[in-house]
């Protein structure tokens, strides 16, 4: 019997030791991952470390401390089993906790890594032929005449031609045209067999009358991708994001299948002016059709939405020129990811100024309070036809949605209860050139002070007109002529936010003005 007890005690010590070592290793791994992720303030990290290590000590006590010797043998054995059982329970719970937390932290770190530091954007130049063309690849089309234009994006076109020449083993024949629409006309008429064009221009082509079905009439034989670096300004690189004001350009495309890293038209154009010291966020909406000076060609004017075709840095720089304030970062939004995020946080509540059916999906939005799921929310922020002020209304709704998301995510247990779904939607929702270190610094700051943010919105306005634009010469395109009064007021609000002035609802009331745009 004595040998049996000794053997049992020996086996227990071995099992308890293994269990304790596993718990200690998992605790150290969890602490290490938390340090690596660098999202928690030092005080939080210290508290978590102390708790995890203290619990290792507690389990050690329950595993190895004895019971009073004076107790009867049966009671002594019973209490010993109870202590060991409590120790096993605590150890098991802690190991499960460490595995879950470590997994969540790794998921968060990987997500942040994938969505941040995305300063590389991709341009795709394709070869288009008519849908009924029998050619299946570039070898079939090597003897065609290829339409090109030297006035738009020709450097990338030349690189694509060089790649085609290498693939087909000969120098292809090209014919240069003045504009992109001239190229399309030549392709339709059969005077050329193919055309070489950056895919970003397809949306511009299809926005023109009589060219809406370009994608239906054509097919691609070849795609050539090139990478473009979006460089941060020197001022941005030297900023302390937890103390210095900064501006983020929030860009979103209405084309659901567009790549987050590709150059496309931008239908969401919001500047978020952030002052981390005063906890103030000012959202400035600029209509997509705003007729502005663009940095893609000094002295040229185009619609703001077309800037995205020339790269997100063109949109950022052109907005910086408009508001006389440098734009530090961008966050590019995918509408499909946006829809997923809304569902992940359990829907969103908005206040609609009127009842209407959305144009694209025929969803009903009633006047007053609406709680929307992802599909309804996306349809709501895309709607403009139901409102007399069109794009201005859409801009208001987009800013309203951003405010509602901030409020929902920062309230209660929304993040904890929907953690994985939120991270999944974030990864598909946007990409940014903000570094992981900057994002981590903002999260740590928020966790440290727990302060609420004062979010205000303002939209500049103008009046409709038809003008010649840089990207589509030869045709008059619908634009919104800027109202200089509202632009000046937006600049004033931006300056106040940067200078640390707390904005009120009264500050957001648009001043009375006379439209100054002309045909």
PyMOL commands that set and color helices and strands:
alter all, ss='L'
color gray80, all
select helices_A, chain A and resi 2-37+42-64+73-115+154-168+180-189+199-206+214-217+234-237+304-310+312-323+335-344+374-382+391-409+414-417+419-429+436-449+470-472+484-499+506-508
alter helices_A, ss='H'
color red, helices_A
select strands_A, chain A and resi 120-130+145-149+173-177+194-198+218-229+246-253+268-275+280-285+291-293+301-303+329-334+348-352+356-357+364-365+368-372+430-432+454-459+462-468+476-482
alter strands_A, ss='S'
color yellow, strands_A
deselect
rebuild
show_as cartoon
